Amino acid sequence: KKPGVSGVMAKAEIKPKSIHHAKKWSDDVENLYRFQQAGYRDEVEYKQVKQVDMVECWPETGFIKKLQRRDNTFYYYDKQRECEDKEVHKVKVYVY
């Protein structure tokens, strides 16, 4: 077990002010979809919980390449778009 801030303390640090659902696909919505599939709100929460400074992305597209879930298993993502149009409305966009 590594020393540092516990998951509970990290969650209390930054809370979103509001939330809405995505209306149309964009690069940002694609990355939010990937974070939410892995069990996080967004990049802010991922970095707090996992205590990392960077998220691994595909250099060609800027999309997230790999995320570590809370149970420490990894999700690997494609270079290309994965969030289909029918999934876009399920993506939550948080405002800080």
Secondary structure, DSSP 4 states (H G I P E B T S, - for coil): ---S--HHHHHHH---SEEEE--S--HHHHHHHHHHHTT-SSHHHHHHHHT-S--EE-TTT--EEEEE-TTS-EEE--SS----HHHHTT-EEEE-
